[in-house]
Amino acid sequence: MDPDFLNAFTQPSTLDQFLTEDIIAKGEKRKLIKPTSSNNPKLEELKLFLTEWINRTLKEEHIVVKSLEEDLYDGLVLHHLLENLGSLKLDVEKIALTEKKQRKKLSVILEVLAKCLQLEESQLKWSVESILAKDLLSTLHLLVAIAKHFEPTLALPPNVQVETITIETTSRGLKTSNAVEYITENKENIEAQSSKCWHCQEDYAFDELLSCAPDKLDATKKALLQFVDQHVGKLGLNVKDIKSQFSDGVILLLLIGQLEGYFLNLRNFFLTPASTMEMLHNVNLALELLAEGGLLNFSVNSEDIVNGDTKAIMRVLHCLYSKYRTKEE
């Protein structure tokens, strides 16, 4: 047997459990936090932070979490958390008493969450079985992902890392490997990334809003329209509808001109476009100006804007809104 396996467990009862119980099926892998990391102050800080965050979020529902592993495995808290944070309606019973129903409930919750996070199965650091088995590492990864997704401005404790051991049963016995794994992001990497893209966090939060909080879209549209109207109103224009009034690119160009101080020669764009080609010309020019000004850090299909794709238009407007709102404040 690999000596690392024995060294990884300091308490005989833990080792005996793995040797005597059929916990890991042949060919299956399990990744666990080493007992040497169990008393890691940063790990304890993260556990306490997440516990208090959940209790604060679900205070009105009178839900109190004391242990992340013990209180989240059946899906009840996760159900309430996702409904509260993302206004997601989950087609499952709130309370699941049997293991079969708990497994089914977790399966629905995690499937919806994976779609919301836009993650493939291979990218997930948790599973129905690991959460149901009260696996701390999986539970922490899941909660951190939920927190970052729905509350991207939440100040999670950075640089939380643990020593892990991966155990696999083979025909020759138990095979183990050790590693160091980050649960929250390395602060230095975050700062380096932020220096390259000053508004990436706001863009990320905005994308999350579009994908997982459709009930808040109307309020966001209203804020964007007020922002646009405030600036193009100086030109005698009144903007009321995102879908129809931005598809020809004219108002977008005029808005960029007002905010960025461009003098747009009327010979460079079509003030009253009469065809789809002229509308595309205007939109492409607007996107070029945004890219040149360092305001566009994602790809945009100009045809989506011409076709009145509300989300595409809102994302582009948000580039200007996030920059100039800060200046105005």
C-alpha positions as CSV (number, residue, x, y, z in Angstrom):
1,M,0.0,0.0,0.0
2,D,1.2,3.5,-0.8
3,P,2.8,4.9,2.4
4,D,1.3,8.4,1.6
5,F,-2.1,6.9,2.3
6,L,-1.1,5.9,5.8
7,N,0.6,9.2,6.5
8,A,-2.4,11.2,5.3
9,F,-4.6,10.0,8.2
10,T,-3.5,10.7,11.7
11,Q,-6.5,9.2,13.4
12,P,-6.8,5.4,13.3
13,S,-10.6,5.6,13.2
14,T,-10.5,7.4,9.9
15,L,-8.1,4.9,8.4
16,D,-10.1,2.0,9.7
17,Q,-13.2,3.4,8.0
18,F,-11.5,3.3,4.6
19,L,-10.1,-0.1,5.1
20,T,-13.2,-1.8,6.5
21,E,-16.1,-0.1,4.7
22,D,-16.9,-0.4,1.0
23,I,-16.8,3.4,0.6
24,I,-14.8,3.6,-2.7
25,A,-15.8,1.2,-5.5
26,K,-13.2,-0.3,-7.8
27,G,-12.1,2.2,-10.3
28,E,-13.7,5.1,-8.4
29,K,-11.7,8.1,-7.2
30,R,-12.3,10.2,-4.1
31,K,-10.6,13.5,-3.2
32,L,-10.5,14.5,0.4
33,I,-9.0,17.2,2.6
34,K,-6.1,15.9,4.6
35,P,-6.5,16.0,8.3
36,T,-3.3,18.1,8.4
37,S,-5.4,20.9,6.7
38,S,-8.4,20.5,8.9
39,N,-7.3,23.1,11.5
40,N,-6.0,25.5,8.8
41,P,-7.1,29.0,10.1
42,K,-7.9,30.2,6.5
43,L,-10.1,27.1,6.0
44,E,-11.9,27.8,9.2
45,E,-12.3,31.5,8.2
46,L,-13.9,30.5,4.9
47,K,-16.2,28.0,6.6
48,L,-17.4,30.6,9.1
49,F,-17.7,33.2,6.3
50,L,-19.9,31.0,4.2
51,T,-22.0,29.9,7.1
52,E,-22.7,33.5,8.2
53,W,-23.4,34.4,4.5
54,I,-26.0,31.7,4.1
55,N,-27.7,32.5,7.5
56,R,-27.7,36.2,6.6
57,T,-29.2,35.4,3.1
58,L,-31.9,33.1,4.5
59,K,-32.6,35.0,7.7
60,E,-36.2,35.9,6.6
61,E,-36.9,32.2,6.0
62,H,-35.7,31.3,9.5
63,I,-33.1,28.9,8.3
64,V,-30.0,28.5,10.4
65,V,-26.9,26.6,9.2
66,K,-24.4,25.4,11.8
67,S,-22.4,22.8,9.8
68,L,-21.8,23.2,6.1
69,E,-21.5,19.4,5.6
70,E,-24.3,18.3,7.8
71,D,-26.9,21.0,6.9
72,L,-26.5,21.1,3.1
73,Y,-26.3,17.5,2.0
74,D,-30.1,17.0,1.6
75,G,-30.6,19.9,-0.7
76,L,-33.0,21.9,1.4
77,V,-30.7,24.8,2.2
78,L,-29.4,24.8,-1.4
79,H,-32.9,25.0,-2.7
80,H,-33.8,28.0,-0.6
81,L,-30.4,29.7,-1.4
82,L,-30.8,29.4,-5.2
83,E,-34.4,30.6,-5.1
84,N,-33.4,33.5,-2.9
85,L,-30.3,34.6,-4.8
86,G,-31.2,33.8,-8.4
87,S,-35.0,33.7,-8.3
88,L,-34.7,30.2,-9.7
89,K,-37.8,28.1,-9.5
90,L,-36.9,24.5,-8.9
91,D,-39.4,21.8,-9.8
92,V,-38.7,19.7,-6.7
93,E,-40.2,19.3,-3.2
94,K,-38.7,21.6,-0.6
95,I,-38.3,18.7,1.9
96,A,-36.9,15.4,0.9
97,L,-36.8,12.8,3.8
98,T,-35.5,9.7,2.1
99,E,-32.1,9.2,0.5
100,K,-33.7,8.5,-2.8
101,K,-35.7,11.7,-2.8
102,Q,-32.6,13.7,-1.6
103,R,-30.5,12.3,-4.4
104,K,-33.2,13.2,-6.9
105,K,-33.6,16.7,-5.4
106,L,-29.8,17.3,-5.5
107,S,-29.7,16.1,-9.1
108,V,-32.2,18.7,-10.2
109,I,-30.6,21.5,-8.2
110,L,-27.1,20.8,-9.4
111,E,-28.2,20.4,-13.0
112,V,-30.0,23.8,-13.0
113,L,-26.9,25.3,-11.3
114,A,-24.5,23.8,-13.9
115,K,-26.6,25.4,-16.7
116,C,-26.6,28.7,-14.9
117,L,-22.9,28.6,-14.3
118,Q,-22.4,27.4,-17.9
119,L,-20.1,24.6,-16.8
120,E,-19.6,21.3,-18.5
121,E,-19.7,18.2,-16.3
122,S,-16.0,17.8,-16.5
123,Q,-15.5,21.3,-15.0
124,L,-17.6,20.6,-11.9
125,K,-15.8,20.2,-8.6
126,W,-18.8,18.6,-6.9
127,S,-21.3,15.9,-7.6
128,V,-24.6,14.6,-6.3
129,E,-22.9,11.8,-4.6
130,S,-20.2,13.9,-3.0
131,I,-22.6,16.4,-1.6
132,L,-24.9,13.6,-0.4
133,A,-21.9,12.0,1.3
134,K,-21.3,15.3,3.2
135,D,-17.9,15.8,1.5
136,L,-16.5,19.1,2.8
137,L,-14.2,19.9,-0.1
138,S,-17.1,19.5,-2.7
139,T,-19.5,21.5,-0.5
140,L,-17.0,24.3,-0.2
141,H,-16.3,24.4,-4.0
142,L,-20.1,24.4,-4.6
143,L,-20.8,27.3,-2.2
144,V,-17.9,29.4,-3.4
145,A,-19.1,28.9,-7.0
146,I,-22.7,30.0,-6.0
147,A,-21.4,33.0,-4.1
148,K,-19.1,34.2,-6.9
149,H,-21.9,33.7,-9.5
150,F,-24.8,35.4,-7.7
151,E,-22.9,37.9,-5.5
152,P,-19.7,38.5,-7.4
153,T,-18.8,41.5,-5.2
154,L,-18.9,39.4,-2.1
155,A,-15.5,39.6,-0.4
156,L,-14.7,35.9,0.0
157,P,-11.5,35.2,2.0
158,P,-8.8,34.9,-0.6
159,N,-5.9,32.3,-1.0
160,V,-7.7,29.5,0.9
161,Q,-5.9,26.4,0.0
162,V,-5.9,22.9,1.4
163,E,-3.8,19.7,1.1
164,T,-5.7,17.0,-0.5
165,I,-5.3,13.3,-1.1
166,T,-7.0,11.5,-4.0
167,I,-7.7,7.8,-3.4
168,E,-8.4,5.3,-6.1
169,T,-9.0,1.6,-5.8
170,T,-7.3,-0.6,-8.4
171,S,-6.7,-4.3,-8.9
172,R,-3.4,-3.9,-7.1
173,G,-5.0,-2.1,-4.1
174,L,-5.3,1.5,-3.1
175,K,-3.5,4.2,-5.1
176,T,-3.1,7.7,-3.7
177,S,-1.8,11.0,-4.8
178,N,-1.3,14.3,-2.9
179,A,-1.9,17.8,-4.0
180,V,-2.5,21.4,-2.9
181,E,-5.8,22.8,-4.1
182,Y,-7.1,26.4,-4.0
183,I,-10.7,26.8,-2.9
184,T,-10.8,30.5,-3.3
185,E,-8.7,32.4,-5.8
186,N,-5.2,33.5,-5.3
187,K,-5.3,37.2,-4.5
188,E,-2.2,38.0,-6.5
189,N,-3.8,36.4,-9.6
190,I,-7.0,38.4,-9.1
191,E,-5.1,41.7,-8.8
192,A,-3.1,40.9,-11.9
193,Q,-6.2,40.1,-13.8
194,S,-7.9,43.3,-12.6
195,S,-5.0,45.4,-13.7
196,K,-5.5,44.1,-17.2
197,C,-9.2,44.7,-17.3
198,W,-10.5,47.3,-14.9
199,H,-14.1,46.5,-15.5
200,C,-14.0,42.7,-15.9
201,Q,-15.7,42.1,-12.5
202,E,-18.6,44.4,-13.4
203,D,-19.0,42.8,-16.8
204,Y,-18.9,39.3,-15.1
205,A,-21.6,40.4,-12.7
206,F,-23.7,41.8,-15.5
207,D,-23.4,38.6,-17.5
208,E,-24.6,36.7,-14.4
209,L,-27.6,39.0,-14.2
210,L,-28.5,38.4,-17.8
211,S,-28.2,34.6,-17.5
212,C,-29.7,33.9,-14.1
213,A,-31.7,36.9,-12.8
214,P,-34.3,37.6,-15.6
215,D,-36.6,39.1,-13.1
216,K,-34.1,42.0,-12.6
217,L,-33.8,42.7,-16.3
218,D,-36.5,45.3,-16.4
219,A,-34.8,47.3,-13.7
220,T,-31.5,47.1,-15.5
221,K,-33.1,48.2,-18.8
222,K,-34.6,51.2,-17.1
223,A,-31.3,52.2,-15.6
224,L,-29.5,51.9,-19.0
225,L,-32.2,53.8,-20.8
226,Q,-32.1,56.6,-18.2
227,F,-28.3,56.8,-18.6
228,V,-28.6,57.0,-22.4
229,D,-31.4,59.5,-22.3
230,Q,-29.5,61.7,-20.0
231,H,-26.7,62.1,-22.6
232,V,-28.4,61.9,-26.0
233,G,-31.2,64.1,-24.6
234,K,-28.8,67.0,-25.1
235,L,-29.2,66.4,-28.8
236,G,-32.9,66.5,-28.6
237,L,-33.4,62.8,-28.7
238,N,-35.7,60.7,-26.5
239,V,-34.9,57.0,-26.0
240,K,-37.6,54.7,-24.7
241,D,-37.0,51.3,-26.2
242,I,-33.7,49.3,-26.3
243,K,-34.8,46.7,-28.8
244,S,-35.9,49.1,-31.6
245,Q,-34.0,52.3,-31.1
246,F,-30.5,50.9,-31.1
247,S,-30.7,48.4,-34.0
248,D,-29.7,50.9,-36.6
249,G,-26.6,52.0,-34.7
250,V,-27.4,55.8,-34.9
251,I,-28.1,56.4,-31.2
252,L,-25.2,54.2,-30.2
253,L,-22.8,56.3,-32.3
254,L,-24.2,59.5,-31.0
255,L,-24.0,58.3,-27.4
256,I,-20.3,57.3,-27.9
257,G,-19.7,60.7,-29.4
258,Q,-21.2,62.5,-26.4
259,L,-19.4,60.4,-23.9
260,E,-16.0,60.0,-25.5
261,G,-15.9,63.5,-27.1
262,Y,-15.8,62.3,-30.7
263,F,-16.9,64.5,-33.5
264,L,-18.6,62.2,-35.8
265,N,-18.6,63.4,-39.4
266,L,-21.9,62.8,-41.0
267,R,-20.1,61.4,-44.0
268,N,-18.8,58.5,-41.9
269,F,-22.1,57.0,-41.0
270,F,-25.7,56.9,-42.1
271,L,-27.9,59.2,-40.0
272,T,-31.1,57.8,-41.5
273,P,-30.1,54.2,-42.6
274,A,-32.4,52.9,-45.3
275,S,-31.2,49.3,-45.5
276,T,-29.7,46.5,-43.4
277,M,-26.3,47.1,-44.9
278,E,-26.3,50.7,-43.8
279,M,-27.5,49.7,-40.3
280,L,-24.6,47.1,-40.1
281,H,-22.2,49.8,-41.2
282,N,-23.3,52.0,-38.3
283,V,-23.1,49.3,-35.8
284,N,-19.7,48.0,-36.9
285,L,-18.4,51.6,-36.7
286,A,-19.7,51.9,-33.1
287,L,-18.1,48.6,-32.1
288,E,-14.8,49.7,-33.6
289,L,-14.9,52.9,-31.6
290,L,-15.6,51.0,-28.4
291,A,-12.8,48.5,-29.1
292,E,-10.3,51.3,-29.9
293,G,-11.2,53.0,-26.6
294,G,-10.6,49.8,-24.7
295,L,-14.3,49.6,-23.7
296,L,-15.1,46.3,-25.4
297,N,-13.5,43.3,-24.0
298,F,-15.7,40.6,-25.5
299,S,-16.8,39.7,-29.0
300,V,-20.1,41.1,-30.4
301,N,-22.0,40.0,-33.5
302,S,-23.1,43.2,-35.1
303,E,-26.0,41.3,-36.7
304,D,-27.4,40.6,-33.3
305,I,-27.7,44.3,-32.6
306,V,-29.2,45.0,-36.0
307,N,-31.7,42.2,-35.3
308,G,-32.7,43.8,-32.0
309,D,-31.2,41.3,-29.7
310,T,-31.9,42.9,-26.3
311,K,-29.2,41.2,-24.4
312,A,-26.5,42.0,-27.0
313,I,-27.5,45.6,-27.0
314,M,-27.6,45.8,-23.2
315,R,-24.1,44.3,-22.9
316,V,-22.7,46.9,-25.2
317,L,-24.5,49.7,-23.4
318,H,-23.2,48.4,-20.1
319,C,-19.6,48.9,-21.3
320,L,-20.3,52.7,-21.4
321,Y,-22.6,52.7,-18.4
322,S,-20.1,51.0,-16.1
323,K,-17.3,53.5,-17.0
324,Y,-19.2,56.7,-17.1
325,R,-21.5,56.0,-14.2
326,T,-18.4,55.8,-12.0
327,K,-17.1,59.1,-13.3
328,E,-20.4,60.8,-12.7
329,E,-20.6,59.5,-9.2
